[in-house]
Amino acid sequence: MITINNLGEISPIFLTVLLILCLILIELGNDKIKKMLTPFAIVLVFLFAIVAVTDIISKF
């Protein structure tokens, strides 16, 4: 897994790619796929926000 060296957490770049792929699948998929992946996308958005804020704070 791609990690940030000083934090040991998931890389924001990896998380962004995963979120974009999930959103593409939600847009292109049928209703069953949309209902299944929407909670996962919401969790990814919050996780991305936490990782991004932590990464920014740790650089200053």
C-alpha angles and dihedrals in degrees: 000000000000110000139179108247099224098038103035089218135122113291116250089227092056091045092050092052091048091049093049091050091049092050091049090052090049092051096045099036131088124256094275092055092045092053091046098047101037095082090046090052091050091052090048091052092053092044090050091051092050094047093046094050092046091049092050094046093048092055093058 
